[in-house]
């Protein structure tokens, strides 16, 4: 079993959404300190938001820092993410630079986030990365929530572009937007034959989509330790409690009493 298959099995094995906590510091020292906090938390996966890192242009330093994170978090998987300004991130980078960063440093992570709509030839990058890591194909809309059919269509498109797990995050303007996102998640899972997806509605209005990810078939949800990396993230410890509460059911209660 290669690394990508191992990670996919980890994410989908018990049907309970895994919790990912972002590392959002700018210096190596701060990054490794926050990696320790993630390791000691209830988070299942650490996400390194490389766009926060002041030395991301130096691929050797980025690779060295990534190795340091992996040493700190030990057995927890690492997601490598460079979120561009266009999709709500902290920095920007040319596509050539993006390709080189992900294909050089990112291959040493367990999962790599790829902004699927970044380039029409993105399949070249996802194909290269999938030899080493699981690929999360992503799309973020901070301006609103597209119709449910469009959301589902985007998830299917990202899968077709080489993503192991398509991910979409949208901004709700009204409560029905949150429902539409959750409905689209279920529709996409059906169109993809049950393949995993990651979906969320951002801001406080969309928090329920992070908590109820199991209901919509989303295999990963994002919480924070201190500073959030996106609107609507709640503390990992609290998120874990709420997910466990929703997963609890009468059947579980009965089996525990036996």
N, C-alpha and C positions, 0 to 999 in steps of 0.2 A: 504494500500500500504506500503510494507516494504521499508527500506532505499535504498537498491539496486535498486528496481524498480523506486523509486523516482528520483534517480540520473540518471538512464538511460533515463527517460522521460525528464529530464532537458537537457541532452546532445543531444537528438534527436528531441525534440519538434518542433523547428522552422526551422530546416534544415540548420541553419547557424552554422559553426564550432565554438565551444567554445575555448577560449584562456586560456591556463594554464601557470602560471609563477612559476618557481622553487625557493625555498628557499635553499640557498647553503652556509650557515654560519656554523661555527664549535662550537660556544658557545650558550648557552641558550639566553643570552642577545642579541647577534647578530641575532639569529634566530627570536626572537620576534620582534626586530626592523624591520627586513626584512619582516616579516609577516604583519606588519603595512603598509609597502610600497606596498605590494601586495593588501591589502585591499583597499587602496586608489587609485589603478590603474584601468585600463580598463580590467584587467584580470578577467575571470569568475571563475577560479579555482586556488587554491594555491597547489603547489606540494612541500611537504617536502622531500628533498633528505637527508635521514637519514644517508647515507654513509659519508656525510661531517661532521656529528655530532661527536665530540670527545668522548662523553659518550654513544655511541650507545650500548656498551656491557652491560650497566646498564639498564635493562628493566624498572625498577621503574622510573628512571630519564627520560628515553625516553617517558614513558607514561605521566609523569608530564609535560614535554615540549610540547608534542602533545596537551594536554589539554590547555596549555597556548596559543598555536597557534590558536586553535579553538575559544578561547575567543577573540582573537585579530581580526580574519578574520570574525567573526560573521556569517552572513548568506551565506558566500561563501563556497562551498564544499572544502574538503581537500583530496588530494591524497597523500598516504603514500608510499614512494619508497625507497628501499635500492638497489642501483645499484652496483653490484659486479664488481671487477676488470676485470673479464673475459668479461663482457659486457660493459666496458668503464667507470666503476664507480671509486670511490675514496678509497674504502676499500674492504677487503674481510672478509668472515665469513664462518664457517662450515655450512653444510646444516642443521644440528640439531639446530645450533644457529639461522640460517635464519628462520627456521620453527617456533621456539619459539618466536622470535622477531615479526614476522608478525602476528602470531596467538594470541599473548598477547597484544602487543601495537597497531598493525595495525587494529584490529577489531574496534577500537574507531574512525577510520577515515571514510570518506564517500566512498573513493575508495582506493584500495590497488593494487599496481603493483606487479605482480608475474612473475619471470623469468621462463617461462614454460619449457625450456630445461635444467633447473638446476638439476632436479631429475626425474627418471622414475616413481616415485610414487607421482608426483606433484598433482594429482587429489585429494589426501587426503587433501592437503593444500587449494586448490581452493574451495573444497566443504565446508570446515570449514569456510573459510572467507566469502563465499557467503551468509551465514546466517546473516551477519552483515553489509556487505559493497559490493559495486560493484567491481568486479575483472577485472583489466586490465592485460591480459596476454601479456608478452613482449618478444621480441627477437631483439638483436642489432648486426649488422655486420659492424665493423669499418674497415674491410679490403677490402670491395668491395660490389657489387650489384649482388645478384644471378639472374638467369634468371626469367622472369616474372612468369612462371609456378611454379617455386619453391617458390617464394614469396607468391603467392596465396595459394599454398599448405600448407605453414607454418601457414598462417593466419587461414585456415580452421582447421588445426591440433590444434592450440591453443584454438580455440573455442570448439573443441571436448574434450580438456583437462580441461574444466570447466571455461574458461574465458568468462565473459560477453561481453568484448570487446577485441579482439586480436589487438596487436600493433606490428608494425615492423619498425625499422629504419635502413637504409643502407647507405653505403658510395659510392658515384658515382666516377668513374674514368673518365668518358666521359659523354657528354650530353645525349646520348641515354639511359644511365643508369637511368637518372631521368624520362625519358618517360616510360621506362620499369616498374619502380616502380609505376608510376601513372596508367599505364594500368593494372598492377597486382591488384591494389586496387579496380578498377572497377570489374575485374573478380572475385575477392574474394567476394565482396558484392553480386554479382549475385549468386555465388555458395552457399552463406550463406542465401539466400532468403531475402536479403535486410538488414540483421543484421548489426549493426554498426562495423566499424573498425577504427583504427588509423594508419596512415602510413606517413612516411616522408623520404625524401632523404636529407642527411646531407651535411654540408659544404656550402660555398657560392654558389656553382654550383647548389645545391638542394633547394635553398631558395624558388623557385617558388612552390615546392610541399607543403611548409608550408602555403604559401599565398593562393594557389588555392585548399585548402583541400575540399571545397564545391564541386568543379568540380569532384573530385575523390571519393566522398562519405566518406571522413575521418571526423569524428565528433569532433576531438580535435586536436589542434595545439599548439605548445609550443613557447612562446616568453620569453624574459628575462627583468629583471629590473636591470640594471647594469651588473653584472657578469653572463655570459651564463653558462648553465650546459652541453651543447653539441654544436658541430660545426654547424654553420649556423643559430643559433637563433638570431632573431632581436628584438629590443625593443618592448615591448608590445604596446605602444601607436602607433608606426608606423605600426605594424602588424595589429592592429585594423582598422586603416585607409585604409590599402590596402585590407583587407577582405571586408570592407564595399563597397569599390570601385568596386570590382569584383562582389559583390552581387547585386549592383545597375543595373537596366536594364530599358529599355524604358517603359515597363509595369508599373514598380514602379513609374517612373516619371509621367506617365499619371494619375495614381490613386492619386498621391499627388496633381496634379493640379486641380482635380475635387472638 
